Amino acid sequence: MGDASMEEKVAAILNKISGYLSVAQMRKLKEVMSKTFKEKTVNVYEISNQKL
């Protein structure tokens, strides 16, 4: 998932709940979501069959 795609998804979520939160709450939620999604990376290690 690229950054632009992630930002679009965050914006879509915020648009759906905008009627329920204040501007300050929306900003904080966007900040937390963006930081959380950027931290969630998967480390992939290639292991040969010989090591197993």
C-alpha positions as CSV (number, residue, x, y, z in Angstrom):
1,M,0.0,0.0,0.0
2,G,1.6,3.3,-1.1
3,D,1.4,6.5,0.8
4,A,-1.1,8.2,-1.6
5,S,-3.4,5.2,-1.3
6,M,-3.2,5.3,2.5
7,E,-3.8,9.0,2.6
8,E,-6.9,8.5,0.4
9,K,-8.2,5.8,2.7
10,V,-7.7,8.0,5.8
11,A,-9.5,10.9,4.0
12,A,-12.4,8.6,3.1
13,I,-12.7,7.4,6.7
14,L,-12.6,11.0,8.0
15,N,-15.2,12.1,5.5
16,K,-17.6,9.3,6.6
17,I,-17.3,10.3,10.3
18,S,-17.0,14.1,9.9
19,G,-20.5,14.7,11.3
20,Y,-19.6,13.1,14.6
21,L,-16.3,14.7,15.5
22,S,-15.0,18.2,16.0
23,V,-12.2,19.6,13.8
24,A,-9.7,19.1,16.5
25,Q,-10.7,15.5,17.0
26,M,-10.6,14.9,13.2
27,R,-7.0,16.3,13.0
28,K,-5.9,14.1,15.9
29,L,-7.5,11.0,14.4
30,K,-5.9,11.7,11.1
31,E,-2.5,12.1,12.8
32,V,-2.9,8.9,14.8
33,M,-4.2,6.8,11.8
34,S,-1.4,8.0,9.5
35,K,1.3,7.3,12.1
36,T,-0.2,3.9,12.9
37,F,-0.5,2.8,9.2
38,K,3.1,3.9,8.4
39,E,4.4,1.9,11.4
40,K,2.7,-1.3,10.3
41,T,5.2,-2.7,7.9
42,V,5.8,-6.3,7.3
43,N,9.4,-7.6,7.3
44,V,9.9,-10.4,4.8
45,Y,12.9,-12.6,5.1
46,E,14.0,-15.0,2.3
47,I,15.1,-18.4,3.8
48,S,16.5,-21.1,1.6
49,N,15.3,-24.7,2.0
50,Q,18.8,-25.7,3.0
51,K,18.6,-23.7,6.3
52,L,15.4,-25.6,7.2
